[in-house]
Amino acid sequence: MTVGGPILRLEQLTKYFGAFKALDALSLEIDEGEVFTLLGPSGCGKTTTLRIIAGLEQPDAGRIWLGDRPIVSVGDRINVPPHKRNMGMVFQSYAIWPHKTVFENVAYPLRVRRVGDAEVRRKVEWALGLVGLEGLAQRQGPQLSGGQQQRVALARALVYEPSVLLLDEPFSNLDAKLREQMRVQLKLLLKDIKITAVFVTHDQVEALSLSDRVAVMNQGHVEQLGAPRDLYERPATAFVRDFLGSTVLLRGYTGDGAPAGQVAIHLTDVPGVVLHAATDEPVPPAGREVLVAVRPEDVHVRAEANGGGPNALVGTLEALLFVGDHYECRVVLPGAQTVFLHAPRATRLREGDAVHLSVAPEAVSVWPA
């Protein structure tokens, strides 16, 4: 996606709630036209950041720029009111008024801005068309499904054509199937209207599938910022590695004998087994204790146990769970170490089988123990 330069700049934002530091000198730049996601566990500061951007919370220190206009500067006592920031927001609860029709819910931001009736009608029809609710303008809030309420909230946030769209966990109240449908619809909509969007979620699937860039947050600061695939395949910290997806971790120590560009790891928990890991980093000296990390989907599980050599392990399939598009496997390795892996649906496996596990060196990463 082609995006412009920064439209939103956060500089050294700090926020306390009593003695708890929710944001710790947070700085970010969000480009015009991109979908930017704040991802992290509960309490990491992502919703606080969004609420400060929207003007619903005041930081204790820091500044925010919208384009070349300062909208927050604690030192200069600047705090532009929320309705003057030209931002639309979709709340986690949708905040649909049950006593108003869909039309009046969507029209509310225009009424506040004293837009004329003819223009209100035109813009509401345009916004409802964007979200596929053209025929529901006269429905009352309680007559709508959860997915329809979510789309009304989205239309209301877009109706006055804001510079930035803010989304606070907008799918959290939907069931799994509807969440999946709404992710696709929202991605297509944002691509179509080319609006800058700041998205908050704790759901890694939402973040990875919707975003141009993701900031993984932890304890009020950004652990890592980058494109979704880069974060998943090249995590910079153990927190990012373990928060994004599942990880198989095994202990070992470095040894000799690996090809150029690789390091040999002798597994402590699986005696006699050596894993080779491809690395661009300097190879640690022999005898260094390390952890090796592998994504479960990168381990190939086969229903025979005749493999050997580097990057091959033998284990026993202790538990096998069919989850539709694949199997989830619990495999016991020699030495009683257990790992959780994935196997394709076409694989014919049974609990109790001996299995052969293999992984490419490029899928193995090495971490400090």
SVG drawing of the C-alpha trace seen along z (x, -y; Angstrom):
<svg xmlns="http://www.w3.org/2000/svg" viewBox="-38 -27 71 73">
<polyline fill="none" stroke="black" stroke-width="0.4" points="0.0,0.0 1.3,-3.5 0.9,-5.9 1.9,-9.5 4.1,-11.1 3.2,-11.3 -0.3,-12.6 -0.2,-11.8 2.9,-12.2 3.0,-11.2 5.9,-12.7 7.0,-11.4 3.4,-10.7 3.3,-9.8 0.2,-9.0 -0.3,-8.0 -3.4,-6.6 -2.5,-7.2 0.9,-5.5 0.5,-3.3 2.4,-4.5 0.1,-3.6 2.3,-5.2 6.1,-5.6 7.3,-8.4 5.6,-6.9 6.5,-8.2 5.0,-7.1 4.6,-8.4 1.5,-7.3 1.5,-7.8 -1.3,-9.2 -3.5,-6.5 -2.1,-3.6 -3.8,-1.2 -1.8,-1.3 -2.5,1.1 -1.6,0.9 -1.4,4.5 -0.8,5.9 -2.3,7.6 -4.7,5.9 -3.0,3.1 -0.2,2.5 -1.4,-1.1 -3.0,-0.7 -6.5,-1.9 -5.1,-4.7 -3.1,-5.8 -6.1,-5.8 -8.2,-7.7 -5.5,-10.4 -5.4,-10.7 -9.2,-11.1 -9.1,-13.7 -11.0,-11.5 -7.9,-11.4 -5.3,-14.1 -1.6,-13.0 0.6,-14.0 3.4,-14.9 4.0,-14.9 2.6,-16.3 0.5,-15.2 0.5,-16.7 -2.2,-16.2 -0.5,-17.1 1.3,-20.4 -1.2,-21.3 -0.5,-20.6 -3.6,-19.2 -2.0,-18.3 1.0,-19.9 1.0,-19.6 3.9,-22.1 2.1,-24.7 -1.3,-23.9 -2.8,-22.9 -5.6,-20.4 -8.0,-20.7 -11.5,-19.3 -12.4,-16.0 -15.1,-17.4 -12.5,-19.8 -9.9,-17.1 -11.6,-15.8 -11.3,-12.2 -14.0,-9.5 -14.1,-6.8 -15.7,-3.4 -16.0,-2.2 -15.8,1.3 -19.5,1.1 -20.6,-0.6 -22.6,-3.2 -25.7,-2.9 -28.6,-4.9 -31.5,-2.5 -34.2,-5.2 -32.9,-6.6 -33.1,-5.2 -30.1,-4.1 -30.4,-7.3 -30.4,-9.5 -27.5,-7.6 -25.4,-8.1 -26.6,-11.7 -25.7,-12.7 -22.1,-14.0 -23.5,-16.1 -26.3,-17.6 -23.7,-18.6 -21.8,-20.4 -25.0,-22.2 -24.9,-20.7 -28.0,-21.5 -30.8,-18.9 -30.1,-18.2 -26.4,-17.7 -27.2,-15.5 -29.4,-13.3 -26.8,-13.0 -23.9,-12.2 -25.9,-9.7 -26.9,-7.9 -23.3,-7.9 -22.1,-6.5 -24.7,-3.8 -23.9,-2.8 -20.2,-2.4 -21.1,0.2 -23.9,1.9 -26.8,0.7 -28.7,-1.2 -32.1,0.3 -32.0,0.1 -32.1,-3.7 -35.4,-3.6 -34.6,-0.6 -34.3,-1.2 -31.1,-0.2 -32.6,2.9 -33.8,4.3 -30.2,4.7 -27.8,7.6 -24.4,7.2 -22.8,7.0 -25.3,4.4 -24.7,2.3 -21.0,2.5 -21.5,1.2 -23.8,-1.6 -21.0,-2.7 -18.5,-2.6 -20.9,-4.7 -21.3,-7.2 -17.5,-7.6 -17.1,-8.1 -20.0,-10.3 -18.2,-13.6 -15.1,-12.3 -12.6,-12.6 -8.8,-12.8 -8.2,-9.8 -10.5,-6.8 -9.9,-5.4 -11.1,-1.8 -11.1,-0.5 -11.5,3.4 -14.5,3.1 -14.9,6.8 -14.7,8.0 -18.4,8.4 -19.0,10.5 -18.9,14.2 -15.9,15.9 -17.5,16.3 -18.9,12.8 -15.5,11.4 -13.9,13.1 -16.5,11.6 -16.2,8.1 -12.3,8.2 -12.6,8.8 -15.3,6.1 -13.3,3.6 -10.1,4.3 -11.8,3.8 -13.6,0.6 -10.4,-1.0 -8.6,-0.2 -11.5,-1.7 -11.8,-5.0 -8.0,-5.4 -8.5,-6.8 -5.8,-6.7 -6.9,-4.3 -5.6,-3.6 -6.7,-0.2 -6.5,1.1 -6.7,4.9 -5.3,7.7 -6.2,10.1 -3.1,11.0 -5.1,12.3 -6.9,9.0 -3.7,7.1 -1.7,9.2 -4.5,9.4 -5.7,5.8 -2.5,3.7 0.1,2.0 2.2,1.6 1.8,2.9 3.2,1.5 3.4,4.3 3.0,2.7 4.0,3.8 3.9,1.9 3.4,-1.5 6.0,-1.3 6.5,0.2 8.5,3.5 8.7,3.6 7.2,1.7 7.0,3.0 5.1,4.8 3.0,7.8 5.0,10.5 8.3,9.0 7.1,9.0 5.9,12.6 9.0,14.0 11.7,11.8 10.6,10.8 13.1,8.5 12.3,9.5 11.1,12.6 7.9,10.8 7.0,10.2 8.1,13.8 5.8,15.3 2.9,12.9 2.6,13.3 1.5,16.9 2.7,20.1 6.4,21.0 8.2,24.3 11.1,23.6 13.9,26.1 17.1,25.7 20.5,26.4 24.1,25.3 26.1,24.2 28.5,26.6 30.7,26.9 30.2,28.5 27.4,26.5 27.6,25.3 28.5,21.7 25.8,19.2 24.4,21.7 24.9,22.6 24.7,26.1 22.6,26.5 22.9,29.6 19.5,30.0 19.9,30.4 16.4,31.9 16.7,34.3 20.1,36.0 21.9,36.8 19.9,34.4 21.4,31.5 19.5,28.6 21.0,26.3 19.8,22.7 20.4,20.3 21.6,16.9 22.8,13.6 24.1,12.8 27.7,13.7 27.8,17.3 28.0,17.7 31.0,19.6 30.8,23.3 29.3,24.3 27.0,21.2 23.7,22.1 20.8,20.9 17.1,21.4 16.0,22.4 12.5,21.2 10.4,22.7 6.9,21.9 4.7,25.1 3.5,24.7 7.2,24.9 7.7,28.4 6.9,31.2 5.2,34.1 5.3,37.4 3.9,40.8 7.2,42.6 10.1,42.6 13.1,43.5 14.6,40.0 17.9,38.9 20.6,36.3 20.5,32.5 17.1,31.0 15.3,34.3 13.7,35.6 11.7,38.7 8.8,38.6 5.6,40.3 2.2,38.8 0.5,38.5 -2.6,36.5 -4.2,35.7 -7.0,33.1 -8.8,32.5 -9.7,28.8 -11.1,28.8 -8.3,27.5 -5.5,29.2 -4.6,31.4 -3.1,30.1 -0.6,32.6 1.1,33.1 4.3,35.0 6.5,36.4 10.2,36.3 12.9,38.5 13.6,37.2 9.9,36.5 10.0,33.1 6.6,32.3 5.9,30.0 2.7,28.8 2.7,28.9 0.4,28.8 -0.1,31.4 -2.0,31.2 -5.5,32.6 -4.4,35.1 -1.9,36.7 -2.9,40.1 -1.9,40.2 -3.0,42.0 -2.4,41.4 0.5,43.6 2.3,43.5 6.0,42.9 6.5,39.7 9.3,38.0 9.7,34.3 11.8,32.1 12.4,28.4 14.4,26.2 17.3,24.3 15.8,21.0 12.8,21.6 15.0,22.0 16.0,19.0 18.4,18.8 17.8,16.8 19.7,16.2 18.9,18.8"/>
</svg>
